């Protein structure tokens, strides 16, 4: 069974990340802004609020490969568990290989690919979120 609302997140590695929502064959996009000069808990609340606002059926996110996003991914998984929302993780290289045929595709190549699906994308973070979402859909739908 296909989930009703899929939320795919490219976790901020610094100040900004992105997300894509897929529901009823319609994409919605947005940016996630963290405040590195504030307490980490403030950033965790950004993630919790995003889940509460969207109420996704599943969350898709990148597999941690950078130490600086590991804590945020851990918090996201905890928030998902607390809300009984399943999550799925994929590494960037695997997602690029699945969707573009090249696990070492550049950010520009991913953005170019993403614009074929959502023409108004201008953020690498949103393009990465779409990449993870489409890799999940290719493997599960």
N, CA, C and O atoms as a GROMACS GRO file, in nm:
protein
  564
    1UNK      N    1   0.083  -0.118   0.000
    1UNK     CA    2   0.000   0.000   0.000
    1UNK      C    3   0.088   0.125   0.000
    1UNK      O    4   0.184   0.133   0.077
    2UNK      N    5   0.056   0.221  -0.085
    2UNK     CA    6   0.132   0.344  -0.096
    2UNK      C    7   0.094   0.438   0.018
    2UNK      O    8  -0.024   0.461   0.043
    3UNK      N    9   0.194   0.493   0.087
    3UNK     CA   10   0.164   0.590   0.194
    3UNK      C   11   0.088   0.712   0.139
    3UNK      O   12   0.108   0.751   0.024
    4UNK      N   13   0.002   0.770   0.221
    4UNK     CA   14  -0.077   0.886   0.181
    4UNK      C   15   0.009   1.012   0.165
    4UNK      O   16  -0.004   1.085   0.067
    5UNK      N   17   0.097   1.036   0.263
    5UNK     CA   18   0.182   1.155   0.262
    5UNK      C   19   0.325   1.111   0.291
    5UNK      O   20   0.354   1.054   0.396
    6UNK      N   21   0.414   1.138   0.197
    6UNK     CA   22   0.555   1.104   0.214
    6UNK      C   23   0.632   1.233   0.234
    6UNK      O   24   0.619   1.328   0.156
    7UNK      N   25   0.713   1.237   0.338
    7UNK     CA   26   0.798   1.351   0.368
    7UNK      C   27   0.943   1.308   0.353
    7UNK      O   28   0.988   1.216   0.422
    8UNK      N   29   1.015   1.374   0.265
    8UNK     CA   30   1.157   1.345   0.244
    8UNK      C   31   1.237   1.466   0.288
    8UNK      O   32   1.208   1.579   0.248
    9UNK      N   33   1.340   1.442   0.369
    9UNK     CA   34   1.416   1.552   0.429
    9UNK      C   35   1.564   1.540   0.394
    9UNK      O   36   1.624   1.433   0.406
   10UNK      N   37   1.622   1.652   0.350
   10UNK     CA   38   1.767   1.665   0.342
   10UNK      C   39   1.806   1.747   0.464
   10UNK      O   40   1.781   1.868   0.471
   11UNK      N   41   1.867   1.680   0.560
   11UNK     CA   42   1.897   1.741   0.689
   11UNK      C   43   1.997   1.855   0.676
   11UNK      O   44   2.097   1.842   0.605
   12UNK      N   45   1.969   1.967   0.744
   12UNK     CA   46   2.068   2.074   0.741
   12UNK      C   47   2.201   2.029   0.799
   12UNK      O   48   2.207   1.974   0.909
   13UNK      N   49   2.308   2.052   0.724
   13UNK     CA   50   2.442   2.026   0.776
   13UNK      C   51   2.498   2.150   0.843
   13UNK      O   52   2.601   2.144   0.910
   14UNK      N   53   2.430   2.257   0.825
   14UNK     CA   54   2.468   2.384   0.886
   14UNK      C   55   2.343   2.460   0.919
   14UNK      O   56   2.275   2.431   1.018
   15UNK      N   57   2.312   2.557   0.837
   15UNK     CA   58   2.198   2.644   0.863
   15UNK      C   59   2.072   2.601   0.787
   15UNK      O   60   1.961   2.620   0.837
   16UNK      N   61   2.087   2.544   0.668
   16UNK     CA   62   1.969   2.520   0.584
   16UNK      C   63   1.964   2.377   0.530
   16UNK      O   64   2.066   2.318   0.496
   17UNK      N   65   1.844   2.324   0.524
   17UNK     CA   66   1.816   2.196   0.462
   17UNK      C   67   1.689   2.210   0.381
   17UNK      O   68   1.638   2.321   0.365
   18UNK      N   69   1.638   2.100   0.331
   18UNK     CA   70   1.516   2.108   0.251
   18UNK      C   71   1.428   1.987   0.271
   18UNK      O   72   1.469   1.887   0.329
   19UNK      N   73   1.307   1.999   0.221
   19UNK     CA   74   1.216   1.884   0.226
   19UNK      C   75   1.124   1.886   0.105
   19UNK      O   76   1.100   1.989   0.043
   20UNK      N   77   1.074   1.766   0.073
   20UNK     CA   78   0.975   1.749  -0.032
   20UNK      C   79   0.863   1.664   0.027
   20UNK      O   80   0.888   1.563   0.093
   21UNK      N   81   0.742   1.706   0.002
   21UNK     CA   82   0.623   1.630   0.041
   21UNK      C   83   0.561   1.577  -0.088
   21UNK      O   84   0.545   1.651  -0.185
   22UNK      N   85   0.525   1.449  -0.087
   22UNK     CA   86   0.455   1.390  -0.200
   22UNK      C   87   0.324   1.334  -0.149
   22UNK      O   88   0.322   1.249  -0.060
   23UNK      N   89   0.213   1.383  -0.206
   23UNK     CA   90   0.081   1.336  -0.166
   23UNK      C   91  -0.013   1.350  -0.286
   23UNK      O   92  -0.020   1.456  -0.348
   24UNK      N   93  -0.084   1.244  -0.318
   24UNK     CA   94  -0.178   1.245  -0.431
   24UNK      C   95  -0.111   1.290  -0.560
   24UNK      O   96  -0.168   1.367  -0.637
   25UNK      N   97   0.010   1.242  -0.583
   25UNK     CA   98   0.088   1.274  -0.704
   25UNK      C   99   0.122   1.422  -0.718
   25UNK      O  100   0.149   1.469  -0.829
   26UNK      N  101   0.121   1.495  -0.609
   26UNK     CA  102   0.156   1.637  -0.608
   26UNK      C  103   0.276   1.657  -0.516
   26UNK      O  104   0.280   1.603  -0.405
   27UNK      N  105   0.372   1.734  -0.563
   27UNK     CA  106   0.491   1.767  -0.484
   27UNK      C  107   0.474   1.904  -0.420
   27UNK      O  108   0.422   1.997  -0.482
   28UNK      N  109   0.518   1.916  -0.296
   28UNK     CA  110   0.533   2.044  -0.228
   28UNK      C  111   0.674   2.048  -0.173
   28UNK      O  112   0.729   1.945  -0.133
   29UNK      N  113   0.734   2.165  -0.172
   29UNK     CA  114   0.872   2.177  -0.126
   29UNK      C  115   0.885   2.286  -0.022
   29UNK      O  116   0.800   2.375  -0.011
   30UNK      N  117   0.992   2.279   0.054
   30UNK     CA  118   1.019   2.383   0.153
   30UNK      C  119   1.161   2.373   0.204
   30UNK      O  120   1.232   2.276   0.179
   31UNK      N  121   1.200   2.476   0.275
   31UNK     CA  122   1.333   2.480   0.336
   31UNK      C  123   1.322   2.465   0.486
   31UNK      O  124   1.223   2.507   0.547
   32UNK      N  125   1.423   2.405   0.545
   32UNK     CA  126   1.434   2.391   0.689
   32UNK      C  127   1.551   2.481   0.731
   32UNK      O  128   1.662   2.469   0.678
   33UNK      N  129   1.524   2.570   0.824
   33UNK     CA  130   1.630   2.660   0.870
   33UNK      C  131   1.662   2.631   1.015
   33UNK      O  132   1.575   2.639   1.102
   34UNK      N  133   1.787   2.599   1.040
   34UNK     CA  134   1.836   2.582   1.176
   34UNK      C  135   1.908   2.709   1.219
   34UNK      O  136   1.952   2.788   1.136
   35UNK      N  137   1.918   2.726   1.347
   35UNK     CA  138   1.984   2.843   1.403
   35UNK      C  139   2.106   2.798   1.482
   35UNK      O  140   2.096   2.774   1.602
   36UNK      N  141   2.221   2.785   1.416
   36UNK     CA  142   2.340   2.730   1.482
   36UNK      C  143   2.385   2.809   1.605
   36UNK      O  144   2.455   2.755   1.690
   37UNK      N  145   2.345   2.937   1.614
   37UNK     CA  146   2.385   3.017   1.728
   37UNK      C  147   2.292   2.998   1.848
   37UNK      O  148   2.318   3.051   1.956
   38UNK      N  149   2.184   2.922   1.830
   38UNK     CA  150   2.090   2.891   1.939
   38UNK      C  151   2.120   2.752   1.993
   38UNK      O  152   2.207   2.682   1.941
   39UNK      N  153   2.049   2.712   2.095
   39UNK     CA  154   2.066   2.579   2.153
   39UNK      C  155   2.021   2.473   2.052
   39UNK      O  156   1.928   2.495   1.975
   40UNK      N  157   2.088   2.359   2.055
   40UNK     CA  158   2.054   2.249   1.965
   40UNK      C  159   1.908   2.208   1.980
   40UNK      O  160   1.846   2.165   1.882
   41UNK      N  161   1.853   2.219   2.099
   41UNK     CA  162   1.714   2.182   2.124
   41UNK      C  163   1.618   2.265   2.038
   41UNK      O  164   1.512   2.216   1.998
   42UNK      N  165   1.655   2.389   2.009
   42UNK     CA  166   1.572   2.473   1.922
   42UNK      C  167   1.561   2.411   1.784
   42UNK      O  168   1.453   2.410   1.725
   43UNK      N  169   1.672   2.359   1.732
   43UNK     CA  170   1.672   2.294   1.601
   43UNK      C  171   1.591   2.164   1.604
   43UNK      O  172   1.521   2.132   1.508
   44UNK      N  173   1.601   2.091   1.714
   44UNK     CA  174   1.522   1.968   1.727
   44UNK      C  175   1.372   2.000   1.720
   44UNK      O  176   1.295   1.924   1.660
   45UNK      N  177   1.332   2.110   1.781
   45UNK     CA  178   1.191   2.149   1.778
   45UNK      C  179   1.145   2.183   1.637
   45UNK      O  180   1.029   2.161   1.604
   46UNK      N  181   1.234   2.235   1.554
   46UNK     CA  182   1.201   2.261   1.414
   46UNK      C  183   1.158   2.130   1.347
   46UNK      O  184   1.059   2.127   1.274
   47UNK      N  185   1.233   2.024   1.372
   47UNK     CA  186   1.200   1.894   1.314
   47UNK      C  187   1.068   1.838   1.369
   47UNK      O  188   0.985   1.789   1.294
   48UNK      N  189   1.051   1.847   1.501
   48UNK     CA  190   0.928   1.797   1.562
   48UNK      C  191   0.806   1.873   1.509
   48UNK      O  192   0.702   1.813   1.480
   49UNK      N  193   0.819   2.003   1.497
   49UNK     CA  194   0.707   2.084   1.446
   49UNK      C  195   0.676   2.051   1.300
   49UNK      O  196   0.559   2.049   1.261
   50UNK      N  197   0.780   2.024   1.220
   50UNK     CA  198   0.758   1.985   1.081
   50UNK      C  199   0.676   1.857   1.073
   50UNK      O  200   0.583   1.847   0.993
   51UNK      N  201   0.710   1.759   1.155
   51UNK     CA  202   0.634   1.634   1.157
   51UNK      C  203   0.489   1.659   1.200
   51UNK      O  204   0.396   1.602   1.142
   52UNK      N  205   0.471   1.743   1.299
   52UNK     CA  206   0.335   1.770   1.348
   52UNK      C  207   0.252   1.846   1.245
   52UNK      O  208   0.132   1.822   1.233
   53UNK      N  209   0.314   1.937   1.171
   53UNK     CA  210   0.242   2.014   1.071
   53UNK      C  211   0.200   1.928   0.952
   53UNK      O  212   0.091   1.944   0.898
   54UNK      N  213   0.288   1.836   0.911
   54UNK     CA  214   0.265   1.759   0.788
   54UNK      C  215   0.194   1.627   0.815
   54UNK      O  216   0.118   1.580   0.731
   55UNK      N  217   0.216   1.567   0.931
   55UNK     CA  218   0.160   1.436   0.966
   55UNK      C  219   0.185   1.333   0.856
   55UNK      O  220   0.090   1.277   0.802
   56UNK      N  221   0.311   1.307   0.824
   56UNK     CA  222   0.341   1.214   0.715
   56UNK      C  223   0.310   1.069   0.750
   56UNK      O  224   0.305   1.032   0.868
   57UNK      N  225   0.291   0.989   0.647
   57UNK     CA  226   0.272   0.844   0.662
   57UNK      C  227   0.407   0.775   0.675
   57UNK      O  228   0.418   0.670   0.737
   58UNK      N  229   0.511   0.836   0.615
   58UNK     CA  230   0.647   0.785   0.622
   58UNK      C  231   0.742   0.904   0.605
   58UNK      O  232   0.710   1.001   0.537
   59UNK      N  233   0.858   0.893   0.667
   59UNK     CA  234   0.963   0.994   0.653
   59UNK      C  235   1.083   0.928   0.588
   59UNK      O  236   1.124   0.818   0.626
   60UNK      N  237   1.138   0.996   0.491
   60UNK     CA  238   1.258   0.948   0.421
   60UNK      C  239   1.369   1.048   0.449
   60UNK      O  240   1.347   1.169   0.440
   61UNK      N  241   1.486   0.999   0.482
   61UNK     CA  242   1.598   1.089   0.508
   61UNK      C  243   1.728   1.023   0.467
   61UNK      O  244   1.736   0.902   0.444
   62UNK      N  245   1.829   1.105   0.460
   62UNK     CA  246   1.960   1.053   0.422
   62UNK      C  247   2.022   0.976   0.538
   62UNK      O  248   1.995   1.004   0.654
   63UNK      N  249   2.103   0.880   0.505
   63UNK     CA  250   2.179   0.807   0.605
   63UNK      C  251   2.295   0.896   0.647
   63UNK      O  252   2.360   0.958   0.563
   64UNK      N  253   2.320   0.903   0.776
   64UNK     CA  254   2.425   0.992   0.828
   64UNK      C  255   2.561   0.952   0.773
   64UNK      O  256   2.605   0.838   0.789
   65UNK      N  257   2.626   1.046   0.709
   65UNK     CA  258   2.763   1.026   0.665
   65UNK      C  259   2.850   1.140   0.716
   65UNK      O  260   2.973   1.134   0.706
   66UNK      N  261   2.788   1.243   0.771
   66UNK     CA  262   2.859   1.352   0.833
   66UNK      C  263   2.826   1.354   0.981
   66UNK      O  264   2.709   1.344   1.020
   67UNK      N  265   2.927   1.365   1.064
   67UNK     CA  266   2.905   1.367   1.208
   67UNK      C  267   2.808   1.477   1.249
   67UNK      O  268   2.727   1.458   1.340
   68UNK      N  269   2.815   1.592   1.182
   68UNK     CA  270   2.734   1.706   1.226
   68UNK      C  271   2.583   1.687   1.205
   68UNK      O  272   2.505   1.760   1.265
   69UNK      N  273   2.541   1.591   1.122
   69UNK     CA  274   2.397   1.568   1.107
   69UNK      C  275   2.348   1.446   1.185
   69UNK      O  276   2.228   1.422   1.193
   70UNK      N  277   2.440   1.370   1.243
   70UNK     CA  278   2.401   1.246   1.312
   70UNK      C  279   2.304   1.272   1.426
   70UNK      O  280   2.207   1.197   1.442
   71UNK      N  281   2.327   1.375   1.506
   71UNK     CA  282   2.238   1.406   1.618
   71UNK      C  283   2.100   1.445   1.571
   71UNK      O  284   2.000   1.406   1.632
   72UNK      N  285   2.093   1.522   1.462
   72UNK     CA  286   1.964   1.563   1.408
   72UNK      C  287   1.888   1.443   1.353
   72UNK      O  288   1.766   1.433   1.370
   73UNK      N  289   1.959   1.353   1.286
   73UNK     CA  290   1.893   1.233   1.235
   73UNK      C  291   1.843   1.146   1.349
   73UNK      O  292   1.736   1.087   1.341
   74UNK      N  293   1.922   1.137   1.455
   74UNK     CA  294   1.879   1.062   1.573
   74UNK      C  295   1.753   1.122   1.634
   74UNK      O  296   1.661   1.049   1.672
   75UNK      N  297   1.749   1.254   1.644
   75UNK     CA  298   1.630   1.321   1.697
   75UNK      C  299   1.510   1.297   1.607
   75UNK      O  300   1.400   1.269   1.656
   76UNK      N  301   1.531   1.307   1.475
   76UNK     CA  302   1.422   1.283   1.380
   76UNK      C  303   1.367   1.141   1.396
   76UNK      O  304   1.245   1.122   1.399
   77UNK      N  305   1.455   1.043   1.406
   77UNK     CA  306   1.409   0.905   1.422
   77UNK      C  307   1.333   0.887   1.553
   77UNK      O  308   1.234   0.814   1.559
   78UNK      N  309   1.379   0.954   1.657
   78UNK     CA  310   1.308   0.948   1.786
   78UNK      C  311   1.170   1.010   1.777
   78UNK      O  312   1.073   0.955   1.829
   79UNK      N  313   1.162   1.126   1.710
   79UNK     CA  314   1.032   1.191   1.692
   79UNK      C  315   0.938   1.103   1.608
   79UNK      O  316   0.818   1.096   1.636
   80UNK      N  317   0.993   1.038   1.507
   80UNK     CA  318   0.911   0.947   1.426
   80UNK      C  319   0.860   0.831   1.510
   80UNK      O  320   0.742   0.796   1.503
   81UNK      N  321   0.947   0.772   1.590
   81UNK     CA  322   0.906   0.660   1.675
   81UNK      C  323   0.798   0.703   1.773
   81UNK      O  324   0.702   0.629   1.796
   82UNK      N  325   0.814   0.819   1.830
   82UNK     CA  326   0.716   0.872   1.926
   82UNK      C  327   0.579   0.891   1.862
   82UNK      O  328   0.476   0.878   1.930
   83UNK      N  329   0.577   0.921   1.732
   83UNK     CA  330   0.452   0.947   1.661
   83UNK      C  331   0.406   0.826   1.577
   83UNK      O  332   0.310   0.836   1.501
   84UNK      N  333   0.476   0.713   1.592
   84UNK     CA  334   0.445   0.592   1.514
   84UNK      C  335   0.451   0.616   1.364
   84UNK      O  336   0.367   0.566   1.289
   85UNK      N  337   0.551   0.692   1.320
   85UNK     CA  338   0.573   0.718   1.178
   85UNK      C  339   0.695   0.638   1.134
   85UNK      O  340   0.804   0.659   1.187
   86UNK      N  341   0.680   0.547   1.039
   86UNK     CA  342   0.798   0.473   0.991
   86UNK      C  343   0.892   0.568   0.915
   86UNK      O  344   0.850   0.668   0.858
   87UNK      N  345   1.018   0.533   0.916
   87UNK     CA  346   1.116   0.611   0.841
   87UNK      C  347   1.205   0.517   0.763
   87UNK      O  348   1.220   0.399   0.797
   88UNK      N  349   1.264   0.570   0.660
   88UNK     CA  350   1.353   0.495   0.571
   88UNK      C  351   1.472   0.583   0.540
   88UNK      O  352   1.456   0.702   0.512
   89UNK      N  353   1.590   0.526   0.545
   89UNK     CA  354   1.712   0.602   0.518
   89UNK      C  355   1.783   0.547   0.396
   89UNK      O  356   1.777   0.428   0.366
   90UNK      N  357   1.849   0.637   0.326
   90UNK     CA  358   1.929   0.598   0.210
   90UNK      C  359   2.052   0.687   0.205
   90UNK      O  360   2.045   0.806   0.235
   91UNK      N  361   2.164   0.629   0.168
   91UNK     CA  362   2.286   0.707   0.152
   91UNK      C  363   2.281   0.787   0.024
   91UNK      O  364   2.222   0.742  -0.075
   92UNK      N  365   2.343   0.904   0.022
   92UNK     CA  366   2.343   0.987  -0.098
   92UNK      C  367   2.398   0.915  -0.221
   92UNK      O  368   2.343   0.929  -0.331
   93UNK      N  369   2.504   0.838  -0.206
   93UNK     CA  370   2.563   0.768  -0.321
   93UNK      C  371   2.467   0.665  -0.378
   93UNK      O  372   2.454   0.652  -0.500
   94UNK      N  373   2.400   0.592  -0.290
   94UNK     CA  374   2.303   0.492  -0.337
   94UNK      C  375   2.185   0.559  -0.407
   94UNK      O  376   2.138   0.510  -0.510
   95UNK      N  377   2.138   0.670  -0.352
   95UNK     CA  378   2.026   0.742  -0.415
   95UNK      C  379   2.066   0.794  -0.552
   95UNK      O  380   1.989   0.784  -0.647
   96UNK      N  381   2.186   0.849  -0.564
   96UNK     CA  382   2.235   0.899  -0.693
   96UNK      C  383   2.249   0.785  -0.793
   96UNK      O  384   2.214   0.799  -0.910
   97UNK      N  385   2.300   0.672  -0.748
   97UNK     CA  386   2.316   0.556  -0.835
   97UNK      C  387   2.179   0.506  -0.882
   97UNK      O  388   2.160   0.473  -0.999
   98UNK      N  389   2.084   0.501  -0.789
   98UNK     CA  390   1.949   0.453  -0.821
   98UNK      C  391   1.879   0.542  -0.922
   98UNK      O  392   1.815   0.493  -1.015
   99UNK      N  393   1.890   0.672  -0.905
   99UNK     CA  394   1.812   0.764  -0.987
   99UNK      C  395   1.888   0.822  -1.107
   99UNK      O  396   1.828   0.848  -1.211
  100UNK      N  397   2.019   0.841  -1.093
  100UNK     CA  398   2.095   0.904  -1.201
  100UNK      C  399   2.191   0.807  -1.269
  100UNK      O  400   2.248   0.838  -1.374
  101UNK      N  401   2.208   0.688  -1.209
  101UNK     CA  402   2.298   0.589  -1.267
  101UNK      C  403   2.444   0.612  -1.232
  101UNK      O  404   2.531   0.538  -1.278
  102UNK      N  405   2.472   0.715  -1.150
  102UNK     CA  406   2.609   0.748  -1.112
  102UNK      C  407   2.610   0.788  -0.965
  102UNK      O  408   2.560   0.895  -0.930
  103UNK      N  409   2.665   0.704  -0.881
  103UNK     CA  410   2.669   0.730  -0.737
  103UNK      C  411   2.754   0.848  -0.698
  103UNK      O  412   2.750   0.893  -0.584
  104UNK      N  413   2.833   0.898  -0.792
  104UNK     CA  414   2.920   1.012  -0.763
  104UNK      C  415   2.875   1.139  -0.838
  104UNK      O  416   2.955   1.230  -0.859
  105UNK      N  417   2.749   1.143  -0.878
  105UNK     CA  418   2.695   1.260  -0.948
  105UNK      C  419   2.712   1.385  -0.861
  105UNK      O  420   2.701   1.379  -0.739
  106UNK      N  421   2.739   1.496  -0.926
  106UNK     CA  422   2.761   1.623  -0.855
  106UNK      C  423   2.628   1.684  -0.810
  106UNK      O  424   2.521   1.643  -0.855
  107UNK      N  425   2.638   1.781  -0.721
  107UNK     CA  426   2.518   1.855  -0.677
  107UNK      C  427   2.449   1.918  -0.797
  107UNK      O  428   2.326   1.918  -0.806
  108UNK      N  429   2.527   1.973  -0.890
  108UNK     CA  430   2.468   2.036  -1.009
  108UNK      C  431   2.394   1.934  -1.095
  108UNK      O  432   2.288   1.966  -1.149
  109UNK      N  433   2.448   1.814  -1.107
  109UNK     CA  434   2.381   1.709  -1.185
  109UNK      C  435   2.250   1.667  -1.118
  109UNK      O  436   2.151   1.642  -1.186
  110UNK      N  437   2.251   1.659  -0.984
  110UNK     CA  438   2.128   1.625  -0.911
  110UNK      C  439   2.025   1.735  -0.930
  110UNK      O  440   1.907   1.706  -0.952
  111UNK      N  441   2.067   1.861  -0.921
  111UNK     CA  442   1.974   1.972  -0.941
  111UNK      C  443   1.915   1.971  -1.082
  111UNK      O  444   1.795   1.993  -1.099
  112UNK      N  445   1.998   1.946  -1.181
  112UNK     CA  446   1.951   1.938  -1.321
  112UNK      C  447   1.848   1.827  -1.335
  112UNK      O  448   1.744   1.847  -1.399
  113UNK      N  449   1.875   1.711  -1.277
  113UNK     CA  450   1.781   1.599  -1.280
  113UNK      C  451   1.650   1.637  -1.210
  113UNK      O  452   1.542   1.610  -1.262
  114UNK      N  453   1.660   1.702  -1.094
  114UNK     CA  454   1.541   1.737  -1.014
  114UNK      C  455   1.452   1.835  -1.089
  114UNK      O  456   1.330   1.828  -1.077
  115UNK      N  457   1.511   1.925  -1.165
  115UNK     CA  458   1.433   2.025  -1.239
  115UNK      C  459   1.348   1.962  -1.349
  115UNK      O  460   1.253   2.024  -1.396
  116UNK      N  461   1.381   1.842  -1.389
  116UNK     CA  462   1.298   1.771  -1.487
  116UNK      C  463   1.166   1.725  -1.424
  116UNK      O  464   1.068   1.703  -1.494
  117UNK      N  465   1.166   1.712  -1.291
  117UNK     CA  466   1.047   1.666  -1.219
  117UNK      C  467   0.971   1.784  -1.159
  117UNK      O  468   0.849   1.794  -1.171
  118UNK      N  469   1.045   1.873  -1.094
  118UNK     CA  470   0.988   1.995  -1.035
  118UNK      C  471   1.067   2.112  -1.092
  118UNK      O  472   1.172   2.148  -1.037
  119UNK      N  473   1.019   2.173  -1.200
  119UNK     CA  474   1.097   2.274  -1.272
  119UNK      C  475   1.144   2.395  -1.191
  119UNK      O  476   1.248   2.453  -1.222
  120UNK      N  477   1.070   2.434  -1.088
  120UNK     CA  478   1.106   2.556  -1.015
  120UNK      C  479   1.203   2.533  -0.900
  120UNK      O  480   1.225   2.625  -0.820
  121UNK      N  481   1.262   2.416  -0.887
  121UNK     CA  482   1.359   2.391  -0.780
  121UNK      C  483   1.484   2.475  -0.803
  121UNK      O  484   1.538   2.480  -0.914
  122UNK      N  485   1.528   2.541  -0.697
  122UNK     CA  486   1.652   2.617  -0.706
  122UNK      C  487   1.749   2.582  -0.593
  122UNK      O  488   1.863   2.627  -0.593
  123UNK      N  489   1.705   2.502  -0.499
  123UNK     CA  490   1.786   2.466  -0.382
  123UNK      C  491   1.844   2.326  -0.398
  123UNK      O  492   1.772   2.231  -0.432
  124UNK      N  493   1.974   2.313  -0.375
  124UNK     CA  494   2.037   2.181  -0.375
  124UNK      C  495   1.974   2.093  -0.267
  124UNK      O  496   1.964   1.972  -0.285
  125UNK      N  497   1.933   2.152  -0.156
  125UNK     CA  498   1.874   2.074  -0.046
  125UNK      C  499   1.740   2.013  -0.087
  125UNK      O  500   1.711   1.898  -0.055
  126UNK      N  501   1.660   2.091  -0.156
  126UNK     CA  502   1.531   2.038  -0.203
  126UNK      C  503   1.555   1.932  -0.311
  126UNK      O  504   1.485   1.831  -0.315
  127UNK      N  505   1.654   1.955  -0.397
  127UNK     CA  506   1.688   1.855  -0.499
  127UNK      C  507   1.730   1.724  -0.434
  127UNK      O  508   1.690   1.617  -0.479
  128UNK      N  509   1.811   1.732  -0.328
  128UNK     CA  510   1.852   1.610  -0.257
  128UNK      C  511   1.733   1.541  -0.193
  128UNK      O  512   1.723   1.418  -0.196
  129UNK      N  513   1.641   1.618  -0.136
  129UNK     CA  514   1.520   1.560  -0.077
  129UNK      C  515   1.439   1.485  -0.182
  129UNK      O  516   1.387   1.376  -0.157
  130UNK      N  517   1.428   1.545  -0.300
  130UNK     CA  518   1.356   1.479  -0.409
  130UNK      C  519   1.428   1.352  -0.452
  130UNK      O  520   1.365   1.251  -0.482
  131UNK      N  521   1.559   1.357  -0.454
  131UNK     CA  522   1.640   1.240  -0.489
  131UNK      C  523   1.609   1.123  -0.395
  131UNK      O  524   1.587   1.011  -0.440
  132UNK      N  525   1.607   1.148  -0.265
  132UNK     CA  526   1.579   1.042  -0.167
  132UNK      C  527   1.436   0.990  -0.182
  132UNK      O  528   1.411   0.870  -0.174
  133UNK      N  529   1.343   1.082  -0.205
  133UNK     CA  530   1.203   1.044  -0.224
  133UNK      C  531   1.185   0.955  -0.346
  133UNK      O  532   1.120   0.851  -0.338
  134UNK      N  533   1.242   0.995  -0.457
  134UNK     CA  534   1.225   0.919  -0.580
  134UNK      C  535   1.297   0.784  -0.572
  134UNK      O  536   1.251   0.686  -0.630
  135UNK      N  537   1.408   0.778  -0.501
  135UNK     CA  538   1.476   0.649  -0.482
  135UNK      C  539   1.388   0.555  -0.400
  135UNK      O  540   1.379   0.436  -0.430
  136UNK      N  541   1.322   0.609  -0.297
  136UNK     CA  542   1.229   0.527  -0.218
  136UNK      C  543   1.115   0.479  -0.306
  136UNK      O  544   1.080   0.361  -0.305
  137UNK      N  545   1.057   0.571  -0.382
  137UNK     CA  546   0.943   0.531  -0.468
  137UNK      C  547   0.985   0.427  -0.570
  137UNK      O  548   0.909   0.334  -0.598
  138UNK      N  549   1.104   0.439  -0.625
  138UNK     CA  550   1.151   0.341  -0.723
  138UNK      C  551   1.166   0.202  -0.661
  138UNK      O  552   1.140   0.101  -0.726
  139UNK      N  553   1.209   0.198  -0.536
  139UNK     CA  554   1.229   0.071  -0.468
  139UNK      C  555   1.103   0.014  -0.403
  139UNK      O  556   1.096  -0.106  -0.376
  140UNK      N  557   1.003   0.098  -0.379
  140UNK     CA  558   0.888   0.051  -0.301
  140UNK      C  559   0.751   0.061  -0.370
  140UNK      O  560   0.654   0.003  -0.321
  141UNK      N  561   0.742   0.133  -0.480
  141UNK     CA  562   0.611   0.146  -0.544
  141UNK      C  563   0.615   0.080  -0.682
  141UNK      O  564   0.515   0.080  -0.753
   0.00000   0.00000   0.00000
